[in-house]
Each structure stands twice: as structure tokens, then as C-alpha cells.
Amino acid sequence: MSNREFRYDAFISYSHTDLEWVRGRLLPVLEESGFSVAIDFRDFRAGATGVEEMQRCVMESNRTIAVLSPQYVLSEWSKFENVMAQVLDPGAIQRRLMPILHEACNIPLRLKILQYRDVRSQSSADWALLIRDLI
């Protein structure tokens, strides 16, 4: 599915409290659907700063998937990642930042302007819509 302009189809921005779900459910669904995915625990390079690796993955990815949960909304690091993605596409014309609702939370106003994909039910229809949105 790779877009030649980008190294990755998507970078997953998430709270580490959601790591089990991201690693066990979201990442396999994306990769089994043929998407190349950047994720911190595997793709951040040793010896580089976390901030530089966040920036690199956001810049080298066609989309940044923001996994919305109460912990994500409170995380300064998550905010940093999704703000970088918004700076690259402030009008959301290219849909560089794609929020997905993993758990009910108070979505910040700057993210509320974006349509999100609700994956809380984890139904096959929800996953199919997410895959369609990433194309």
C-alpha cells in the first residue's frame, strides 16, 4: 500500500498505557492489510533522541494515527506528536493526522475539528472503514 513519497503509510501515536491494544490489535490489523507502519518500540533508532525520532516518523509517514484515549489526551508526548502532524497539514487537506477513538475521552478542541474513526466496538466493519480511510 506504500505511497512512494513516504517511507511509511502510517505512524502510530499512542499512550504507552494503551501499548497492549496497539501492539496486539491495531498494529496487526494494519500490517495484515498491507500497510507499512512506523511505531516507537520497533522503529525509533537507538542513540537518537525521542523527539527527533517522533519528528522523523511523522515526516516520513503519509498519516499519523492518533489513538485517542483518556491517557493519550493527558500525555504531553502524545500532544507533541499530533501537533507536529497538524503543523504539516493545518487545514487537514491531506488528512495527515487521523484520530481513532480507542476509549471514550474528552477530545481536545484542536482535534475535535477532525473527523475520527470510532474503533471501540472493534467490529470488522469499523476496521474496514479505518483501512479504507488510510488508502
C-alpha positions as YAML, in Angstrom:
chain: A
units: angstrom
residues:
- id: 1
  name: MET
  ca: [0.00, 0.00, 0.00]
- id: 2
  name: SER
  ca: [3.04, 2.25, 0.29]
- id: 3
  name: ASN
  ca: [2.93, 5.73, -1.16]
- id: 4
  name: ARG
  ca: [6.27, 6.29, -2.91]
- id: 5
  name: GLU
  ca: [6.53, 9.79, -1.43]
- id: 6
  name: PHE
  ca: [6.64, 8.38, 2.11]
- id: 7
  name: ARG
  ca: [8.66, 5.67, 3.79]
- id: 8
  name: TYR
  ca: [5.67, 4.59, 5.89]
- id: 9
  name: ASP
  ca: [1.94, 4.57, 5.27]
- id: 10
  name: ALA
  ca: [1.27, 5.43, 8.91]
- id: 11
  name: PHE
  ca: [2.94, 6.33, 12.18]
- id: 12
  name: ILE
  ca: [1.04, 5.28, 15.31]
- id: 13
  name: SER
  ca: [0.94, 7.93, 18.03]
- id: 14
  name: TYR
  ca: [-0.39, 6.45, 21.27]
- id: 15
  name: SER
  ca: [-0.12, 6.49, 25.04]
- id: 16
  name: HIS
  ca: [2.07, 3.72, 26.41]
- id: 17
  name: THR
  ca: [-0.80, 2.74, 28.72]
- id: 18
  name: ASP
  ca: [-2.52, 1.56, 25.51]
- id: 19
  name: LEU
  ca: [0.51, -0.40, 24.29]
- id: 20
  name: GLU
  ca: [-1.09, -3.83, 24.73]
- id: 21
  name: TRP
  ca: [-4.06, -2.93, 22.49]
- id: 22
  name: VAL
  ca: [-1.91, -1.08, 19.96]
- id: 23
  name: ARG
  ca: [0.64, -3.89, 19.73]
- id: 24
  name: GLY
  ca: [-1.85, -6.75, 19.93]
- id: 25
  name: ARG
  ca: [-4.74, -5.43, 17.86]
- id: 26
  name: LEU
  ca: [-4.17, -2.22, 15.88]
- id: 27
  name: LEU
  ca: [-0.69, -2.92, 14.54]
- id: 28
  name: PRO
  ca: [-1.54, -6.46, 13.30]
- id: 29
  name: VAL
  ca: [-4.71, -5.23, 11.56]
- id: 30
  name: LEU
  ca: [-2.77, -2.52, 9.74]
- id: 31
  name: GLU
  ca: [0.18, -4.69, 8.76]
- id: 32
  name: GLU
  ca: [-2.01, -7.64, 7.71]
- id: 33
  name: SER
  ca: [-3.85, -5.17, 5.45]
- id: 34
  name: GLY
  ca: [-0.57, -4.37, 3.72]
- id: 35
  name: PHE
  ca: [0.33, -1.05, 5.33]
- id: 36
  name: SER
  ca: [3.88, -0.15, 6.31]
- id: 37
  name: VAL
  ca: [3.70, 1.18, 9.85]
- id: 38
  name: ALA
  ca: [6.16, 3.13, 12.00]
- id: 39
  name: ILE
  ca: [5.87, 2.59, 15.74]
- id: 40
  name: ASP
  ca: [8.20, 3.72, 18.50]
- id: 41
  name: PHE
  ca: [9.17, 0.43, 20.15]
- id: 42
  name: ARG
  ca: [10.37, -1.01, 16.85]
- id: 43
  name: ASP
  ca: [11.25, 1.88, 14.56]
- id: 44
  name: PHE
  ca: [12.88, 4.53, 16.73]
- id: 45
  name: ARG
  ca: [16.63, 4.31, 16.15]
- id: 46
  name: ALA
  ca: [18.96, 3.64, 19.07]
- id: 47
  name: GLY
  ca: [21.08, 6.63, 20.02]
- id: 48
  name: ALA
  ca: [18.69, 9.24, 18.62]
- id: 49
  name: THR
  ca: [16.57, 11.45, 20.82]
- id: 50
  name: GLY
  ca: [12.90, 10.57, 21.17]
- id: 51
  name: VAL
  ca: [11.88, 13.99, 19.86]
- id: 52
  name: GLU
  ca: [13.97, 13.56, 16.71]
- id: 53
  name: GLU
  ca: [12.51, 10.11, 16.13]
- id: 54
  name: MET
  ca: [8.96, 11.38, 16.62]
- id: 55
  name: GLN
  ca: [9.63, 14.10, 14.08]
- id: 56
  name: ARG
  ca: [11.24, 11.68, 11.63]
- id: 57
  name: CYS
  ca: [8.36, 9.23, 11.80]
- id: 58
  name: VAL
  ca: [5.73, 11.96, 11.42]
- id: 59
  name: MET
  ca: [7.57, 13.43, 8.43]
- id: 60
  name: GLU
  ca: [8.24, 10.04, 6.79]
- id: 61
  name: SER
  ca: [4.63, 8.83, 7.19]
- id: 62
  name: ASN
  ca: [1.69, 9.58, 4.95]
- id: 63
  name: ARG
  ca: [-0.58, 9.58, 8.00]
- id: 64
  name: THR
  ca: [-0.17, 9.82, 11.75]
- id: 65
  name: ILE
  ca: [-2.78, 7.75, 13.57]
- id: 66
  name: ALA
  ca: [-3.64, 9.29, 16.94]
- id: 67
  name: VAL
  ca: [-5.03, 6.58, 19.23]
- id: 68
  name: LEU
  ca: [-7.42, 8.59, 21.39]
- id: 69
  name: SER
  ca: [-7.92, 7.54, 25.00]
- id: 70
  name: PRO
  ca: [-8.01, 9.43, 28.31]
- id: 71
  name: GLN
  ca: [-4.30, 8.73, 28.78]
- id: 72
  name: TYR
  ca: [-3.45, 9.92, 25.27]
- id: 73
  name: VAL
  ca: [-5.25, 13.22, 25.78]
- id: 74
  name: LEU
  ca: [-3.30, 13.84, 29.01]
- id: 75
  name: SER
  ca: [0.11, 12.90, 27.59]
- id: 76
  name: GLU
  ca: [2.47, 15.74, 26.70]
- id: 77
  name: TRP
  ca: [4.42, 13.42, 24.38]
- id: 78
  name: SER
  ca: [1.29, 12.40, 22.50]
- id: 79
  name: LYS
  ca: [0.32, 16.04, 22.16]
- id: 80
  name: PHE
  ca: [3.76, 16.78, 20.76]
- id: 81
  name: GLU
  ca: [3.39, 14.06, 18.10]
- id: 82
  name: ASN
  ca: [-0.07, 15.06, 16.96]
- id: 83
  name: VAL
  ca: [0.78, 18.78, 16.92]
- id: 84
  name: MET
  ca: [3.73, 18.02, 14.60]
- id: 85
  name: ALA
  ca: [1.37, 16.20, 12.25]
- id: 86
  name: GLN
  ca: [-1.10, 19.10, 12.34]
- id: 87
  name: VAL
  ca: [1.65, 21.60, 11.51]
- id: 88
  name: LEU
  ca: [2.34, 19.66, 8.28]
- id: 89
  name: ASP
  ca: [-1.33, 19.84, 7.25]
- id: 90
  name: PRO
  ca: [-3.09, 22.60, 9.24]
- id: 91
  name: GLY
  ca: [-6.19, 22.60, 7.04]
- id: 92
  name: ALA
  ca: [-6.42, 18.79, 7.04]
- id: 93
  name: ILE
  ca: [-6.44, 18.81, 3.24]
- id: 94
  name: GLN
  ca: [-4.09, 15.83, 3.03]
- id: 95
  name: ARG
  ca: [-5.56, 14.15, 6.15]
- id: 96
  name: ARG
  ca: [-2.06, 13.69, 7.62]
- id: 97
  name: LEU
  ca: [-3.49, 13.30, 11.15]
- id: 98
  name: MET
  ca: [-6.11, 10.60, 11.56]
- id: 99
  name: PRO
  ca: [-7.61, 10.25, 15.03]
- id: 100
  name: ILE
  ca: [-9.15, 6.94, 16.05]
- id: 101
  name: LEU
  ca: [-11.23, 6.64, 19.20]
- id: 102
  name: HIS
  ca: [-9.95, 3.71, 21.25]
- id: 103
  name: GLU
  ca: [-11.58, 4.75, 24.55]
- id: 104
  name: ALA
  ca: [-14.12, 7.46, 25.37]
- id: 105
  name: CYS
  ca: [-12.33, 10.67, 26.32]
- id: 106
  name: ASN
  ca: [-12.58, 14.44, 26.23]
- id: 107
  name: ILE
  ca: [-11.13, 15.17, 22.83]
- id: 108
  name: PRO
  ca: [-9.23, 18.49, 22.75]
- id: 109
  name: LEU
  ca: [-10.82, 21.20, 20.61]
- id: 110
  name: ARG
  ca: [-7.90, 21.26, 18.16]
- id: 111
  name: LEU
  ca: [-8.53, 17.54, 17.48]
- id: 112
  name: LYS
  ca: [-12.33, 17.81, 17.52]
- id: 113
  name: ILE
  ca: [-12.20, 19.64, 14.20]
- id: 114
  name: LEU
  ca: [-11.07, 16.38, 12.62]
- id: 115
  name: GLN
  ca: [-13.42, 13.51, 11.91]
- id: 116
  name: TYR
  ca: [-12.33, 10.46, 13.84]
- id: 117
  name: ARG
  ca: [-12.89, 6.76, 13.29]
- id: 118
  name: ASP
  ca: [-14.52, 5.06, 16.28]
- id: 119
  name: VAL
  ca: [-12.96, 1.62, 16.77]
- id: 120
  name: ARG
  ca: [-14.23, 0.94, 20.28]
- id: 121
  name: SER
  ca: [-16.53, -1.87, 19.15]
- id: 122
  name: GLN
  ca: [-13.67, -3.44, 17.15]
- id: 123
  name: SER
  ca: [-16.19, -4.76, 14.65]
- id: 124
  name: SER
  ca: [-15.00, -5.87, 11.24]
- id: 125
  name: ALA
  ca: [-17.00, -3.00, 9.73]
- id: 126
  name: ASP
  ca: [-15.11, -0.46, 11.88]
- id: 127
  name: TRP
  ca: [-11.77, -1.96, 10.85]
- id: 128
  name: ALA
  ca: [-12.81, -1.95, 7.18]
- id: 129
  name: LEU
  ca: [-13.65, 1.75, 7.41]
- id: 130
  name: LEU
  ca: [-10.31, 2.51, 9.04]
- id: 131
  name: ILE
  ca: [-8.47, 0.61, 6.29]
- id: 132
  name: ARG
  ca: [-10.46, 2.49, 3.64]
- id: 133
  name: ASP
  ca: [-9.60, 5.81, 5.32]
- id: 134
  name: LEU
  ca: [-5.88, 5.01, 5.22]
- id: 135
  name: ILE
  ca: [-5.84, 4.44, 1.46]
...
